[in-house]
Amino acid sequence: MNRVFKALADPTRRKVLELLRVRPMTAGELCEHFPVSKPTMSAHFNVLREADLVDARKQGTTITYRIKLSVLEDALLGFAQTFGFGSDAQPATDPASAASKGPTP
Amino acid sequence: MIVKRFGGAIALAVTFLAAVAALRYASVHGFIGEDVATRVVQVIVGLGLAAYANVMPKNVRGPRRSAEAETRAQAAQRVGGWSMTLAGLAHAGLWAFAPLPFASPASMAVVASALVLTLGYAVWCFTLRRRPGRPDGA
């Protein structure tokens, strides 16, 4: 559950889930919606995959992501979107660099 | 594989049967009233339904023929998961707090409505919503 909260705490990852709610999308299609580099988006996708919130299927060179939210996780996502927890972070943060910085006092 | 797939369901069934047996024992020996035993069993049934429906949208199946079919399957699973989870919680809530003569028909009506909504939406997604001229099955 900790991984789910960590994944939902970031606005970019929440936006990814919002987009995947509408329909499954390829990694390229998702990246078009964010002004960040592909490695950064890839790190976000990894966090979502580790939390088991998305399903990734590779077909050739294309990775298609599908949403994989339980009803409770879906409700948590809606709650997080409404009340914006974690929204003090920038909309498109690099999870790799954020992790290397460690906790702030 | 089989244990992974059915282990949780078997554990839930054993827990459910043990709870029913314990309630029956308590009811027969006068520790609790018969109404209380009925209510508790029905609350467990409702919560079990909610727990199962909660993970319904998470059961992602293999690839479908097209992206359109994937989208429809995803929408049907989400609507089904939400409606059955809410119905399960409503079932549990009704049996916990409503008067017994009202709880029984009301809970059945709620669950039946959710089932009709789930199946109706799935049928709509895979038949009526399909755009003409796009041969994409599920």
gemmi code that builds the backbone of each chain (N, CA, C; Angstrom):
import gemmi

chains = {
    "A": [
        ("MET", (0.834, -1.211, 0.000), (0.000, 0.000, 0.000), (0.868, 1.261, 0.000)),
        ("ASN", (2.062, 1.127, 0.628), (2.991, 2.256, 0.683), (3.394, 2.699, -0.721)),
        ("ARG", (3.612, 1.704, -1.598), (4.000, 1.994, -2.983), (2.875, 2.715, -3.710)),
        ("VAL", (1.645, 2.342, -3.387), (0.489, 2.985, -4.024), (0.440, 4.455, -3.618)),
        ("PHE", (0.605, 4.729, -2.333), (0.582, 6.125, -1.867), (1.733, 6.919, -2.478)),
        ("LYS", (2.903, 6.274, -2.563), (4.066, 6.951, -3.157), (3.778, 7.288, -4.622)),
        ("ALA", (3.178, 6.323, -5.316), (2.879, 6.542, -6.738), (1.837, 7.642, -6.927)),
        ("LEU", (0.848, 7.671, -6.057), (-0.236, 8.649, -6.205), (0.143, 10.038, -5.688)),
        ("ALA", (1.261, 10.123, -4.979), (1.654, 11.408, -4.396), (2.184, 12.391, -5.433)),
        ("ASP", (2.563, 11.886, -6.591), (3.157, 12.760, -7.607), (2.110, 13.185, -8.643)),
        ("PRO", (2.003, 14.487, -8.902), (0.990, 14.981, -9.862), (1.164, 14.430, -11.272)),
        ("THR", (2.413, 14.219, -11.702), (2.639, 13.695, -13.050), (2.097, 12.276, -13.172)),
        ("ARG", (2.383, 11.472, -12.158), (1.907, 10.082, -12.196), (0.381, 10.049, -12.114)),
        ("ARG", (-0.182, 10.977, -11.344), (-1.654, 11.035, -11.280), (-2.228, 11.410, -12.646)),
        ("LYS", (-1.548, 12.334, -13.319), (-2.007, 12.752, -14.651), (-1.911, 11.574, -15.636)),
        ("VAL", (-0.836, 10.773, -15.498), (-0.693, 9.582, -16.347), (-1.882, 8.643, -16.124)),
        ("LEU", (-2.224, 8.429, -14.863), (-3.356, 7.538, -14.558), (-4.664, 8.112, -15.090)),
        ("GLU", (-4.805, 9.439, -14.993), (-6.014, 10.093, -15.529), (-6.134, 9.840, -17.036)),
        ("LEU", (-5.006, 9.946, -17.727), (-5.014, 9.714, -19.181), (-5.326, 8.252, -19.505)),
        ("LEU", (-4.766, 7.346, -18.693), (-4.992, 5.924, -18.952), (-6.405, 5.490, -18.582)),
        ("ARG", (-7.071, 6.281, -17.754), (-8.464, 5.983, -17.422), (-9.340, 6.041, -18.672)),
        ("VAL", (-8.985, 6.951, -19.570), (-9.784, 7.138, -20.792), (-9.587, 5.970, -21.749)),
        ("ARG", (-8.321, 5.601, -21.968), (-8.022, 4.475, -22.863), (-6.564, 4.063, -22.673)),
        ("PRO", (-6.232, 2.827, -23.037), (-4.824, 2.424, -22.986), (-4.011, 3.247, -23.987)),
        ("MET", (-2.772, 3.555, -23.609), (-1.934, 4.388, -24.479), (-0.523, 3.819, -24.547)),
        ("THR", (0.161, 4.155, -25.626), (1.565, 3.761, -25.737), (2.412, 4.769, -24.951)),
        ("ALA", (3.647, 4.355, -24.662), (4.555, 5.234, -23.921), (4.753, 6.553, -24.661)),
        ("GLY", (4.861, 6.477, -25.987), (5.053, 7.685, -26.807), (3.877, 8.637, -26.698)),
        ("GLU", (2.666, 8.079, -26.764), (1.456, 8.913, -26.657), (1.396, 9.606, -25.297)),
        ("LEU", (1.777, 8.879, -24.260), (1.745, 9.469, -22.918), (2.792, 10.572, -22.780)),
        ("CYS", (3.978, 10.326, -23.349), (5.068, 11.305, -23.236), (4.703, 12.637, -23.900)),
        ("GLU", (3.856, 12.567, -24.945), (3.467, 13.802, -25.648), (2.720, 14.778, -24.744)),
        ("HIS", (2.126, 14.260, -23.669), (1.340, 15.121, -22.787), (2.180, 15.821, -21.717)),
        ("PHE", (3.485, 15.498, -21.656), (4.310, 16.054, -20.575), (5.573, 16.699, -21.140)),
        ("PRO", (5.936, 17.849, -20.605), (7.133, 18.538, -21.111), (8.413, 18.054, -20.429)),
        ("VAL", (8.579, 16.752, -20.360), (9.781, 16.198, -19.712), (10.409, 15.159, -20.625)),
        ("SER", (11.635, 14.786, -20.274), (12.363, 13.842, -21.133), (11.781, 12.435, -21.008)),
        ("LYS", (12.078, 11.611, -21.998), (11.568, 10.235, -21.999), (12.125, 9.403, -20.832)),
        ("PRO", (13.422, 9.561, -20.485), (13.914, 8.803, -19.318), (13.164, 9.167, -18.029)),
        ("THR", (12.820, 10.449, -17.897), (12.063, 10.880, -16.714), (10.690, 10.210, -16.694)),
        ("MET", (10.034, 10.215, -17.855), (8.726, 9.570, -17.938), (8.852, 8.071, -17.688)),
        ("SER", (9.935, 7.489, -18.198), (10.162, 6.060, -17.996), (10.277, 5.734, -16.509)),
        ("ALA", (10.942, 6.633, -15.768), (11.061, 6.431, -14.319), (9.687, 6.510, -13.650)),
        ("HIS", (8.869, 7.440, -14.110), (7.495, 7.528, -13.582), (6.710, 6.252, -13.881)),
        ("PHE", (6.858, 5.748, -15.110), (6.157, 4.511, -15.476), (6.610, 3.348, -14.589)),
        ("ASN", (7.905, 3.322, -14.280), (8.420, 2.245, -13.429), (7.798, 2.293, -12.040)),
        ("VAL", (7.668, 3.509, -11.501), (7.056, 3.649, -10.170), (5.612, 3.136, -10.206)),
        ("LEU", (4.891, 3.501, -11.260), (3.493, 3.062, -11.393), (3.408, 1.549, -11.561)),
        ("ARG", (4.374, 0.991, -12.306), (4.365, -0.456, -12.531), (4.712, -1.206, -11.239)),
        ("GLU", (5.656, -0.678, -10.486), (6.021, -1.317, -9.220), (4.864, -1.293, -8.227)),
        ("ALA", (4.057, -0.238, -8.293), (2.893, -0.148, -7.408), (1.712, -0.968, -7.937)),
        ("ASP", (1.905, -1.620, -9.086), (0.869, -2.440, -9.731), (-0.368, -1.611, -10.093)),
        ("LEU", (-0.125, -0.378, -10.502), (-1.245, 0.488, -10.900), (-1.417, 0.531, -12.413)),
        ("VAL", (-0.400, 0.093, -13.146), (-0.512, 0.011, -14.604), (0.037, -1.333, -15.072)),
        ("ASP", (-0.450, -1.729, -16.255), (0.025, -2.954, -16.885), (0.755, -2.548, -18.159)),
        ("ALA", (1.959, -3.042, -18.330), (2.736, -2.684, -19.526), (2.856, -3.903, -20.426)),
        ("ARG", (2.568, -3.696, -21.704), (2.690, -4.804, -22.661), (3.563, -4.352, -23.824)),
        ("LYS", (4.615, -5.117, -24.059), (5.550, -4.746, -25.121), (5.202, -5.489, -26.402)),
        ("GLN", (5.021, -4.731, -27.488), (4.771, -5.322, -28.802), (5.804, -4.736, -29.758)),
        ("GLY", (6.820, -5.507, -30.041), (7.919, -4.987, -30.858), (8.673, -3.924, -30.079)),
        ("THR", (8.697, -2.715, -30.633), (9.396, -1.624, -29.934), (8.413, -0.726, -29.169)),
        ("THR", (7.140, -1.068, -29.232), (6.117, -0.226, -28.597), (5.679, -0.833, -27.271)),
        ("ILE", (5.609, 0.018, -26.244), (5.070, -0.431, -24.952), (3.704, 0.232, -24.762)),
        ("THR", (2.692, -0.612, -24.585), (1.346, -0.087, -24.348), (1.030, -0.223, -22.863)),
        ("TYR", (0.572, 0.898, -22.271), (0.220, 0.896, -20.855), (-1.294, 0.865, -20.707)),
        ("ARG", (-1.735, 0.041, -19.749), (-3.158, -0.019, -19.424), (-3.320, 0.221, -17.933)),
        ("ILE", (-4.394, 0.880, -17.580), (-4.626, 1.171, -16.167), (-4.997, -0.130, -15.448)),
        ("LYS", (-4.596, -0.207, -14.178), (-4.843, -1.425, -13.406), (-5.187, -1.024, -11.966)),
        ("LEU", (-6.242, -0.237, -11.823), (-6.619, 0.281, -10.505), (-7.773, -0.518, -9.927)),
        ("SER", (-7.662, -0.895, -8.661), (-8.823, -1.445, -7.972), (-9.771, -0.284, -7.662)),
        ("VAL", (-10.977, -0.612, -7.227), (-11.945, 0.447, -6.925), (-11.401, 1.354, -5.805)),
        ("LEU", (-10.779, 0.739, -4.815), (-10.222, 1.523, -3.704), (-9.113, 2.450, -4.197)),
        ("GLU", (-8.232, 1.930, -5.046), (-7.144, 2.762, -5.598), (-7.703, 3.866, -6.491)),
        ("ASP", (-8.766, 3.533, -7.220), (-9.425, 4.524, -8.074), (-9.996, 5.658, -7.201)),
        ("ALA", (-10.612, 5.270, -6.092), (-11.165, 6.266, -5.175), (-10.056, 7.112, -4.562)),
        ("LEU", (-8.941, 6.455, -4.227), (-7.786, 7.190, -3.681), (-7.242, 8.193, -4.694)),
        ("LEU", (-7.197, 7.770, -5.965), (-6.730, 8.670, -7.026), (-7.652, 9.885, -7.139)),
        ("GLY", (-8.956, 9.632, -7.117), (-9.915, 10.735, -7.177), (-9.771, 11.672, -5.985)),
        ("PHE", (-9.561, 11.070, -4.816), (-9.374, 11.845, -3.587), (-8.109, 12.705, -3.695)),
        ("ALA", (-7.031, 12.089, -4.190), (-5.760, 12.812, -4.337), (-5.884, 13.940, -5.350)),
        ("GLN", (-6.627, 13.694, -6.427), (-6.824, 14.737, -7.439), (-7.646, 15.894, -6.874)),
        ("THR", (-8.677, 15.546, -6.105), (-9.562, 16.579, -5.559), (-8.843, 17.442, -4.536)),
        ("PHE", (-8.155, 16.782, -3.627), (-7.523, 17.524, -2.540), (-6.050, 17.826, -2.809)),
        ("GLY", (-5.525, 17.241, -3.906), (-4.190, 17.595, -4.378), (-3.065, 17.323, -3.418)),
        ("PHE", (-3.098, 16.148, -2.730), (-1.947, 15.899, -1.855), (-0.718, 15.600, -2.697)),
        ("GLY", (0.405, 16.167, -2.249), (1.641, 16.048, -3.017), (1.724, 17.051, -4.147)),
        ("SER", (0.737, 17.955, -4.233), (0.718, 18.883, -5.359), (1.687, 20.048, -5.188)),
        ("ASP", (2.364, 20.115, -4.025), (3.352, 21.170, -3.851), (4.598, 20.873, -4.689)),
        ("ALA", (4.726, 19.602, -5.127), (5.836, 19.254, -6.015), (5.547, 19.794, -7.412)),
        ("GLN", (6.590, 19.908, -8.218), (6.393, 20.356, -9.601), (5.589, 19.306, -10.361)),
        ("PRO", (4.772, 19.696, -11.343), (3.932, 18.751, -12.074), (4.700, 17.618, -12.749)),
        ("ALA", (5.933, 17.893, -13.171), (6.699, 16.840, -13.820), (8.069, 16.733, -13.178)),
        ("THR", (8.139, 15.985, -12.094), (9.407, 15.839, -11.397), (10.087, 14.568, -11.844)),
        ("ASP", (11.376, 14.538, -11.671), (12.151, 13.358, -12.005), (12.247, 12.488, -10.760)),
        ("PRO", (11.573, 11.322, -10.731), (11.591, 10.502, -9.531), (12.983, 10.006, -9.173)),
        ("ALA", (13.841, 9.845, -10.170), (15.200, 9.369, -9.902), (15.997, 10.429, -9.132)),
        ("SER", (15.903, 11.679, -9.590), (16.646, 12.751, -8.928), (16.015, 13.066, -7.562)),
        ("ALA", (14.686, 12.940, -7.476), (14.003, 13.194, -6.203), (14.438, 12.171, -5.157)),
        ("ALA", (14.625, 10.916, -5.603), (15.032, 9.877, -4.677), (16.464, 10.084, -4.204)),
        ("SER", (17.346, 10.578, -5.127), (18.749, 10.776, -4.764), (18.953, 11.930, -3.800)),
        ("LYS", (17.996, 12.883, -3.817), (18.117, 14.023, -2.898), (17.838, 13.609, -1.465)),
        ("GLY", (17.019, 12.598, -1.300), (16.678, 12.136, 0.048), (15.660, 13.038, 0.683)),
        ("PRO", (15.266, 12.696, 1.941), (14.231, 13.475, 2.627), (14.724, 14.865, 3.005)),
        ("THR", (13.835, 15.833, 2.860), (14.187, 17.193, 3.229), (13.773, 17.461, 4.678)),
        ("PRO", (14.553, 18.283, 5.411), (14.237, 18.507, 6.825), (12.942, 19.303, 7.000)),
    ],
    "B": [
        ("MET", (0.368, -22.364, -9.406), (-0.531, -21.567, -10.256), (-1.968, -21.664, -9.743)),
        ("ILE", (-2.410, -22.933, -9.513), (-3.791, -23.145, -9.041), (-3.946, -22.575, -7.630)),
        ("VAL", (-2.914, -22.817, -6.792), (-2.967, -22.306, -5.415), (-3.024, -20.781, -5.436)),
        ("LYS", (-2.220, -20.179, -6.337), (-2.182, -18.723, -6.426), (-3.539, -18.187, -6.872)),
        ("ARG", (-4.173, -18.912, -7.798), (-5.432, -18.438, -8.371), (-6.602, -18.646, -7.418)),
        ("PHE", (-6.635, -19.827, -6.779), (-7.808, -20.159, -5.973), (-7.549, -20.094, -4.463)),
        ("GLY", (-6.296, -19.915, -4.068), (-5.955, -19.912, -2.644), (-6.745, -18.888, -1.845)),
        ("GLY", (-6.810, -17.674, -2.354), (-7.539, -16.609, -1.668), (-9.018, -16.914, -1.561)),
        ("ALA", (-9.592, -17.442, -2.655), (-11.025, -17.753, -2.665), (-11.342, -18.870, -1.678)),
        ("ILE", (-10.457, -19.887, -1.630), (-10.682, -21.001, -0.710), (-10.557, -20.517, 0.734)),
        ("ALA", (-9.544, -19.677, 1.000), (-9.371, -19.125, 2.354), (-10.594, -18.307, 2.763)),
        ("LEU", (-11.124, -17.537, 1.830), (-12.311, -16.720, 2.118), (-13.520, -17.609, 2.401)),
        ("ALA", (-13.664, -18.671, 1.603), (-14.793, -19.586, 1.795), (-14.707, -20.283, 3.146)),
        ("VAL", (-13.491, -20.721, 3.517), (-13.309, -21.398, 4.813), (-13.624, -20.429, 5.955)),
        ("THR", (-13.130, -19.190, 5.831), (-13.403, -18.174, 6.857), (-14.902, -17.922, 6.978)),
        ("PHE", (-15.564, -17.822, 5.833), (-16.994, -17.561, 5.804), (-17.765, -18.703, 6.473)),
        ("LEU", (-17.416, -19.952, 6.127), (-18.107, -21.111, 6.703), (-17.848, -21.206, 8.207)),
        ("ALA", (-16.614, -20.897, 8.621), (-16.288, -20.932, 10.053), (-17.083, -19.872, 10.812)),
        ("ALA", (-17.212, -18.681, 10.198), (-17.981, -17.605, 10.840), (-19.451, -18.000, 10.970)),
        ("VAL", (-19.991, -18.613, 9.917), (-21.401, -19.043, 9.943), (-21.602, -20.111, 11.026)),
        ("ALA", (-20.670, -21.074, 11.099), (-20.774, -22.132, 12.107), (-20.702, -21.546, 13.513)),
        ("ALA", (-19.789, -20.597, 13.717), (-19.651, -19.972, 15.048), (-20.910, -19.203, 15.415)),
        ("LEU", (-21.477, -18.499, 14.453), (-22.709, -17.737, 14.715), (-23.882, -18.672, 15.000)),
        ("ARG", (-23.941, -19.769, 14.270), (-25.005, -20.760, 14.485), (-24.890, -21.336, 15.907)),
        ("TYR", (-23.665, -21.672, 16.281), (-23.416, -22.217, 17.622), (-23.847, -21.201, 18.683)),
        ("ALA", (-23.442, -19.955, 18.482), (-23.795, -18.899, 19.461), (-25.296, -18.674, 19.505)),
        ("SER", (-25.949, -18.789, 18.373), (-27.395, -18.575, 18.309), (-28.151, -19.713, 18.998)),
        ("VAL", (-27.735, -20.952, 18.727), (-28.396, -22.135, 19.318), (-28.237, -22.128, 20.830)),
        ("HIS", (-27.099, -21.727, 21.313), (-26.840, -21.724, 22.762), (-27.280, -20.427, 23.439)),
        ("GLY", (-27.946, -19.575, 22.706), (-28.531, -18.383, 23.303), (-27.581, -17.247, 23.612)),
        ("PHE", (-26.371, -17.300, 23.089), (-25.426, -16.201, 23.330), (-25.843, -14.951, 22.537)),
        ("ILE", (-26.398, -15.168, 21.365), (-26.876, -14.052, 20.550), (-28.255, -14.413, 19.994)),
        ("GLY", (-29.020, -13.414, 19.625), (-30.331, -13.654, 19.033), (-30.201, -14.156, 17.603)),
        ("GLU", (-31.282, -14.782, 17.107), (-31.239, -15.323, 15.750), (-31.104, -14.196, 14.723)),
        ("ASP", (-31.741, -13.061, 15.032), (-31.660, -11.907, 14.123), (-30.224, -11.417, 13.974)),
        ("VAL", (-29.524, -11.407, 15.104), (-28.129, -10.927, 15.076), (-27.287, -11.838, 14.181)),
        ("ALA", (-27.482, -13.150, 14.308), (-26.714, -14.101, 13.491), (-26.995, -13.863, 12.003)),
        ("THR", (-28.287, -13.675, 11.685), (-28.660, -13.426, 10.277), (-28.003, -12.152, 9.764)),
        ("ARG", (-28.073, -11.109, 10.570), (-27.496, -9.816, 10.162), (-25.987, -9.941, 9.931)),
        ("VAL", (-25.309, -10.598, 10.879), (-23.844, -10.697, 10.753), (-23.465, -11.482, 9.497)),
        ("VAL", (-24.182, -12.579, 9.238), (-23.886, -13.379, 8.041), (-24.078, -12.531, 6.784)),
        ("GLN", (-25.176, -11.786, 6.737), (-25.451, -10.967, 5.547), (-24.446, -9.830, 5.392)),
        ("VAL", (-24.000, -9.276, 6.519), (-22.959, -8.226, 6.452), (-21.672, -8.820, 5.874)),
        ("ILE", (-21.334, -10.043, 6.308), (-20.130, -10.706, 5.775), (-20.285, -10.947, 4.268)),
        ("VAL", (-21.496, -11.367, 3.867), (-21.756, -11.589, 2.433), (-21.546, -10.289, 1.654)),
        ("GLY", (-22.082, -9.196, 2.170), (-21.945, -7.896, 1.506), (-20.499, -7.448, 1.408)),
        ("LEU", (-19.766, -7.624, 2.507), (-18.361, -7.209, 2.495), (-17.534, -8.101, 1.564)),
        ("GLY", (-17.891, -9.391, 1.525), (-17.215, -10.314, 0.599), (-17.436, -9.894, -0.845)),
        ("LEU", (-18.679, -9.522, -1.152), (-18.992, -9.054, -2.513), (-18.188, -7.794, -2.841)),
        ("ALA", (-18.140, -6.868, -1.878), (-17.392, -5.618, -2.094), (-15.902, -5.898, -2.301)),
        ("ALA", (-15.370, -6.843, -1.512), (-13.941, -7.169, -1.625), (-13.626, -7.770, -2.995)),
        ("TYR", (-14.494, -8.656, -3.467), (-14.270, -9.270, -4.769), (-14.412, -8.246, -5.893)),
        ("ALA", (-15.456, -7.416, -5.802), (-15.697, -6.428, -6.853), (-14.606, -5.361, -6.865)),
        ("ASN", (-14.005, -5.113, -5.707), (-12.937, -4.115, -5.615), (-11.772, -4.427, -6.560)),
        ("VAL", (-11.436, -5.694, -6.675), (-10.290, -6.067, -7.526), (-10.701, -6.400, -8.961)),
        ("MET", (-12.002, -6.299, -9.245), (-12.486, -6.629, -10.600), (-11.795, -5.802, -11.697)),
        ("PRO", (-11.637, -4.469, -11.542), (-10.971, -3.712, -12.621), (-9.466, -3.995, -12.709)),
        ("LYS", (-8.915, -4.673, -11.700), (-7.472, -4.931, -11.685), (-7.109, -6.195, -12.470)),
        ("ASN", (-8.126, -7.005, -12.777), (-7.874, -8.241, -13.518), (-7.741, -7.941, -15.006)),
        ("VAL", (-6.543, -7.567, -15.374), (-6.287, -7.216, -16.776), (-6.016, -8.498, -17.550)),
        ("ARG", (-6.798, -8.730, -18.600), (-6.659, -9.950, -19.410), (-5.627, -9.739, -20.520)),
        ("GLY", (-5.451, -10.769, -21.289), (-4.492, -10.714, -22.400), (-4.875, -9.674, -23.434)),
        ("PRO", (-4.003, -9.444, -24.401), (-4.281, -8.400, -25.398), (-5.513, -8.718, -26.233)),
        ("ARG", (-6.272, -7.684, -26.536), (-7.448, -7.857, -27.387), (-7.096, -7.474, -28.819)),
        ("ARG", (-8.095, -7.614, -29.708), (-7.807, -7.446, -31.131), (-7.445, -6.015, -31.506)),
        ("SER", (-7.974, -5.050, -30.749), (-7.717, -3.657, -31.126), (-7.699, -2.774, -29.880)),
        ("ALA", (-7.203, -1.562, -30.070), (-7.177, -0.591, -28.972), (-8.595, -0.223, -28.551)),
        ("GLU", (-9.499, -0.186, -29.544), (-10.907, 0.146, -29.257), (-11.523, -0.901, -28.333)),
        ("ALA", (-11.241, -2.174, -28.614), (-11.760, -3.258, -27.780), (-11.178, -3.185, -26.373)),
        ("GLU", (-9.896, -2.815, -26.273), (-9.246, -2.647, -24.970), (-9.951, -1.562, -24.163)),
        ("THR", (-10.253, -0.447, -24.849), (-10.904, 0.686, -24.188), (-12.279, 0.275, -23.666)),
        ("ARG", (-13.028, -0.458, -24.485), (-14.375, -0.873, -24.082), (-14.313, -1.843, -22.903)),
        ("ALA", (-13.365, -2.790, -22.956), (-13.223, -3.762, -21.864), (-12.858, -3.048, -20.567)),
        ("GLN", (-11.966, -2.074, -20.674), (-11.541, -1.311, -19.492), (-12.722, -0.556, -18.883)),
        ("ALA", (-13.528, 0.080, -19.733), (-14.687, 0.838, -19.252), (-15.699, -0.092, -18.594)),
        ("ALA", (-15.935, -1.255, -19.213), (-16.905, -2.205, -18.649), (-16.426, -2.723, -17.296)),
        ("GLN", (-15.142, -3.000, -17.180), (-14.601, -3.493, -15.912), (-14.693, -2.435, -14.823)),
        ("ARG", (-14.420, -1.195, -15.173), (-14.471, -0.108, -14.180), (-15.884, 0.094, -13.663)),
        ("VAL", (-16.841, 0.153, -14.599), (-18.233, 0.367, -14.198), (-18.721, -0.824, -13.363)),
        ("GLY", (-18.377, -2.032, -13.806), (-18.767, -3.224, -13.059), (-18.158, -3.248, -11.667)),
        ("GLY", (-16.879, -2.933, -11.585), (-16.194, -2.927, -10.288), (-16.811, -1.928, -9.327)),
        ("TRP", (-17.015, -0.710, -9.810), (-17.599, 0.329, -8.961), (-19.018, -0.023, -8.523)),
        ("SER", (-19.850, -0.453, -9.466), (-21.255, -0.699, -9.118), (-21.376, -1.873, -8.150)),
        ("MET", (-20.604, -2.945, -8.381), (-20.716, -4.109, -7.491), (-20.091, -3.836, -6.121)),
        ("THR", (-19.021, -3.031, -6.089), (-18.430, -2.682, -4.788), (-19.406, -1.852, -3.964)),
        ("LEU", (-19.996, -0.849, -4.599), (-20.954, -0.002, -3.876), (-22.175, -0.822, -3.455)),
        ("ALA", (-22.594, -1.750, -4.321), (-23.737, -2.598, -3.971), (-23.402, -3.491, -2.774)),
        ("GLY", (-22.193, -4.029, -2.756), (-21.770, -4.861, -1.625), (-21.756, -4.079, -0.324)),
        ("LEU", (-21.236, -2.860, -0.386), (-21.196, -2.011, 0.816), (-22.610, -1.628, 1.251)),
        ("ALA", (-23.474, -1.339, 0.276), (-24.860, -0.991, 0.594), (-25.581, -2.188, 1.212)),
        ("HIS", (-25.314, -3.383, 0.655), (-25.894, -4.631, 1.188), (-25.491, -4.797, 2.650)),
        ("ALA", (-24.198, -4.627, 2.909), (-23.699, -4.766, 4.287), (-24.318, -3.705, 5.192)),
        ("GLY", (-24.381, -2.479, 4.702), (-24.942, -1.390, 5.503), (-26.413, -1.592, 5.808)),
        ("LEU", (-27.158, -2.054, 4.815), (-28.595, -2.285, 5.030), (-28.819, -3.373, 6.071)),
        ("TRP", (-28.066, -4.478, 5.953), (-28.241, -5.571, 6.909), (-27.718, -5.199, 8.287)),
        ("ALA", (-26.815, -4.261, 8.363), (-26.287, -3.850, 9.673), (-27.253, -2.911, 10.397)),
        ("PHE", (-27.914, -2.042, 9.648), (-28.655, -0.954, 10.320), (-30.151, -0.898, 10.021)),
        ("ALA", (-30.596, -1.425, 8.887), (-32.013, -1.273, 8.521), (-32.876, -2.308, 9.255)),
        ("PRO", (-34.174, -2.019, 9.422), (-35.075, -3.026, 10.012), (-35.102, -4.279, 9.128)),
        ("LEU", (-35.195, -5.452, 9.759), (-35.094, -6.709, 9.008), (-36.091, -6.838, 7.858)),
        ("PRO", (-37.381, -6.495, 8.050), (-38.313, -6.651, 6.922), (-37.949, -5.783, 5.724)),
        ("PHE", (-37.248, -4.683, 5.976), (-36.835, -3.786, 4.888), (-35.491, -4.207, 4.297)),
        ("ALA", (-34.599, -4.699, 5.189), (-33.225, -4.998, 4.753), (-33.181, -6.060, 3.657)),
        ("SER", (-33.999, -7.094, 3.804), (-33.936, -8.204, 2.850), (-34.304, -7.773, 1.425)),
        ("PRO", (-35.509, -7.198, 1.209), (-35.822, -6.804, -0.181), (-34.946, -5.668, -0.696)),
        ("ALA", (-34.594, -4.739, 0.186), (-33.786, -3.596, -0.259), (-32.393, -4.047, -0.688)),
        ("SER", (-31.780, -4.938, 0.096), (-30.430, -5.388, -0.259), (-30.451, -6.189, -1.560)),
        ("MET", (-31.493, -7.011, -1.725), (-31.598, -7.779, -2.976), (-31.784, -6.833, -4.165)),
        ("ALA", (-32.598, -5.797, -3.949), (-32.847, -4.831, -5.043), (-31.557, -4.102, -5.417)),
        ("VAL", (-30.783, -3.732, -4.405), (-29.528, -3.003, -4.660), (-28.554, -3.873, -5.456)),
        ("VAL", (-28.377, -5.114, -5.007), (-27.413, -6.006, -5.679), (-27.904, -6.352, -7.099)),
        ("ALA", (-29.215, -6.592, -7.219), (-29.761, -6.906, -8.552), (-29.583, -5.718, -9.496)),
        ("SER", (-29.816, -4.507, -8.983), (-29.650, -3.308, -9.824), (-28.200, -3.174, -10.287)),
        ("ALA", (-27.278, -3.426, -9.363), (-25.857, -3.323, -9.715), (-25.485, -4.364, -10.764)),
        ("LEU", (-26.051, -5.562, -10.612), (-25.778, -6.628, -11.576), (-26.316, -6.262, -12.958)),
        ("VAL", (-27.535, -5.726, -12.973), (-28.141, -5.313, -14.250), (-27.307, -4.204, -14.882)),
        ("LEU", (-26.870, -3.243, -14.066), (-26.043, -2.149, -14.577), (-24.727, -2.684, -15.150)),
        ("THR", (-24.098, -3.589, -14.404), (-22.818, -4.163, -14.843), (-22.971, -4.894, -16.180)),
        ("LEU", (-23.962, -5.786, -16.221), (-24.155, -6.572, -17.450), (-24.645, -5.687, -18.594)),
        ("GLY", (-25.565, -4.781, -18.277), (-26.098, -3.884, -19.302), (-25.013, -3.013, -19.907)),
        ("TYR", (-24.150, -2.481, -19.054), (-23.074, -1.617, -19.563), (-22.083, -2.426, -20.400)),
        ("ALA", (-21.803, -3.658, -19.945), (-20.879, -4.505, -20.704), (-21.458, -4.815, -22.085)),
        ("VAL", (-22.750, -5.145, -22.121), (-23.401, -5.440, -23.407), (-23.378, -4.203, -24.300)),
        ("TRP", (-23.676, -3.048, -23.690), (-23.665, -1.792, -24.451), (-22.272, -1.509, -25.011)),
        ("CYS", (-21.258, -1.739, -24.168), (-19.882, -1.470, -24.587), (-19.483, -2.329, -25.778)),
        ("PHE", (-19.879, -3.599, -25.745), (-19.387, -4.530, -26.763), (-20.319, -4.688, -27.957)),
        ("THR", (-21.496, -4.070, -27.905), (-22.389, -4.182, -29.066), (-22.789, -2.805, -29.583)),
        ("LEU", (-23.574, -2.075, -28.785), (-24.156, -0.827, -29.279), (-23.121, 0.274, -29.464)),
        ("ARG", (-22.090, 0.289, -28.577), (-21.117, 1.373, -28.631), (-20.129, 1.195, -29.779)),
        ("ARG", (-20.081, -0.045, -30.288), (-19.121, -0.327, -31.369), (-19.455, 0.519, -32.595)),
        ("ARG", (-18.475, 1.193, -33.099), (-18.724, 2.063, -34.237), (-18.894, 1.228, -35.502)),
        ("PRO", (-19.872, 1.584, -36.351), (-20.067, 0.810, -37.575), (-18.861, 0.935, -38.500)),
        ("GLY", (-18.545, -0.195, -39.142), (-17.442, -0.170, -40.093), (-16.096, -0.446, -39.465)),
        ("ARG", (-16.087, -0.747, -38.127), (-14.809, -1.065, -37.483), (-14.870, -2.494, -36.980)),
        ("PRO", (-14.300, -3.425, -37.696), (-14.400, -4.834, -37.327), (-13.454, -5.195, -36.182)),
        ("ASP", (-13.700, -4.664, -35.010), (-12.807, -4.924, -33.883), (-13.574, -5.621, -32.775)),
        ("GLY", (-13.395, -6.885, -32.634), (-14.074, -7.623, -31.586), (-13.283, -7.610, -30.311)),
        ("ALA", (-13.872, -8.130, -29.230), (-13.170, -8.170, -27.947), (-12.325, -9.415, -27.855)),
    ],
}
model = gemmi.Model(1)
for chain_id, residues in chains.items():
    chain = gemmi.Chain(chain_id)
    for i, (resn, *xyz) in enumerate(residues, 1):
        res = gemmi.Residue()
        res.name, res.seqid = resn, gemmi.SeqId(i, " ")
        for name, pos in zip(("N", "CA", "C"), xyz):
            atom = gemmi.Atom()
            atom.name, atom.element = name, gemmi.Element(name[0])
            atom.pos, atom.b_iso = gemmi.Position(*pos), 0.0
            res.add_atom(atom)
        chain.add_residue(res)
    model.add_chain(chain)
structure = gemmi.Structure()
structure.add_model(model)
structure.setup_entities()
